[in-house]
């Protein structure tokens, strides 16, 4: 059994899938984070990522493209919903987004409390769709027009361990891609969610000479 995983996904989930006996191929894919079959693709979001992409306007676009390209799309929502919503000023926006995705867009949402449960759910999904040993996974692509802000987030999100939400925070803080790339490690660490290790990895990569 095999699964294709987007190269920007954290490494611990593919590692768990390997331990479960799933062959993992990592590559850059859009849309989706995990391609289970030619029909089924999964978008995985932590609760924080979900809320971040909701407020920056990218959530429904990402999910909509997934639905257009794959006949059986799935959104995995990972994390402690109750804990996150306790910190939100408007928790009803979360429920409104879920209703829209499931009732209006017709996309199933699967909650998982931890990455371990996410890996277990993906394993079960792979077994469900890959009944034939020689079945190949065909990755579907859909080109789309990207706004300037889309490109900004895409470029910054390509930095080590930086997803869409953290990319948005970095851009909001430093105001441009150039300023993000020029930022000192000490200033990067001031951004919420960018700890010492992430700041070190970013500056090390940007300073690396060929």
SVG drawing of the C-alpha trace seen along z (x, -y; Angstrom):
<svg xmlns="http://www.w3.org/2000/svg" viewBox="-26 -46 54 53">
<polyline fill="none" stroke="black" stroke-width="0.4" points="0.0,0.0 1.2,-3.5 0.4,-7.1 1.7,-10.3 2.4,-13.1 3.0,-16.7 6.6,-17.6 5.5,-20.5 3.7,-18.2 5.5,-17.6 7.8,-14.5 6.3,-12.8 3.1,-11.7 4.8,-10.0 7.1,-8.4 4.1,-7.0 2.6,-5.7 5.9,-4.0 5.8,-2.2 2.3,-1.1 3.6,0.5 2.5,-2.2 5.0,-3.1 5.3,-6.9 6.3,-9.1 7.0,-12.7 6.6,-15.3 5.2,-18.7 1.4,-18.4 -1.4,-20.8 -4.2,-20.4 -4.3,-18.1 -1.7,-17.0 -2.2,-13.2 -3.2,-11.4 -4.8,-8.1 -6.0,-7.1 -6.8,-8.6 -10.2,-9.6 -9.4,-10.4 -7.3,-13.2 -7.0,-14.5 -6.4,-18.1 -5.0,-18.0 -5.3,-21.1 -4.7,-21.6 -7.4,-23.5 -5.1,-26.6 -4.3,-26.3 -8.0,-25.9 -8.8,-29.1 -5.9,-30.9 -6.8,-30.0 -10.4,-30.9 -9.5,-34.4 -7.0,-35.0 -9.6,-33.9 -7.8,-30.8 -9.8,-28.0 -12.7,-27.7 -10.5,-28.2 -8.2,-25.3 -11.2,-23.0 -13.1,-24.1 -10.1,-23.2 -9.8,-19.8 -13.4,-19.1 -13.1,-20.1 -10.1,-17.8 -10.9,-14.7 -14.3,-13.0 -13.9,-11.9 -12.2,-14.8 -11.7,-14.7 -10.7,-17.3 -8.9,-16.0 -9.2,-18.5 -6.5,-17.7 -6.2,-18.9 -8.2,-20.0 -11.2,-22.0 -12.5,-22.8 -9.1,-24.2 -8.7,-26.3 -12.2,-27.7 -11.8,-28.8 -9.2,-31.3 -11.3,-32.6 -13.3,-35.8 -15.8,-34.5 -16.0,-30.7 -19.2,-30.7 -17.0,-31.4 -15.6,-27.9 -19.0,-26.3 -20.1,-28.4 -17.1,-27.3 -17.7,-23.6 -21.4,-23.9 -20.4,-25.5 -17.8,-22.8 -20.0,-19.9 -23.5,-21.0 -22.9,-23.5 -19.8,-22.0 -20.5,-18.4 -17.0,-17.6 -16.6,-15.2 -14.7,-16.5 -12.9,-14.0 -11.8,-15.2 -8.6,-13.6 -7.3,-14.6 -3.6,-13.9 -1.1,-13.2 -1.1,-9.5 -4.8,-9.3 -4.4,-11.1 -1.9,-8.5 -4.2,-5.7 -7.1,-7.3 -5.0,-7.6 -3.9,-4.0 -7.5,-2.9 -8.4,-5.1 -5.5,-3.7 -6.7,-0.1 -10.2,-1.0 -9.2,-2.5 -6.2,-0.3 -7.7,3.1 -5.7,4.1 -2.0,4.5 -1.1,3.1 -3.4,0.0 -1.5,-3.1 -2.1,-6.6 -2.8,-9.2 -2.2,-12.7 -4.6,-15.3 -3.6,-18.9 -5.6,-22.0 -3.9,-25.2 -5.4,-28.3 -4.8,-32.0 -3.0,-33.2 -3.3,-36.7 -0.2,-38.6 -1.0,-37.7 -1.3,-34.0 2.2,-34.2 3.5,-35.9 2.1,-33.2 3.2,-30.5 6.8,-31.7 7.1,-32.3 5.3,-29.0 8.1,-27.2 10.6,-28.0 11.4,-25.1 8.4,-24.2 6.4,-27.2 2.8,-26.6 0.2,-29.0 -0.7,-30.3 2.8,-31.1 3.6,-32.6 0.7,-35.0 1.9,-36.0 5.4,-36.6 4.1,-38.7 1.8,-40.7 4.8,-41.4 7.5,-42.2 5.2,-43.5 7.0,-42.0 8.8,-38.8 12.0,-40.7 11.8,-41.9 11.0,-38.3 14.1,-37.0 16.2,-39.8 15.0,-39.5 17.5,-38.6 17.0,-35.4 16.2,-37.4 13.4,-39.3 12.0,-36.1 11.6,-34.6 9.4,-37.6 6.7,-36.3 4.1,-34.1 4.7,-30.5 8.3,-31.0 10.5,-29.5 14.3,-29.2 14.6,-26.1 12.4,-27.4 14.2,-30.7 17.6,-29.0 16.5,-26.7 15.2,-29.7 18.3,-31.8 20.6,-28.8 18.8,-28.0 18.8,-31.7 22.5,-32.1 23.5,-28.8 26.0,-29.2 26.0,-26.8"/>
</svg>
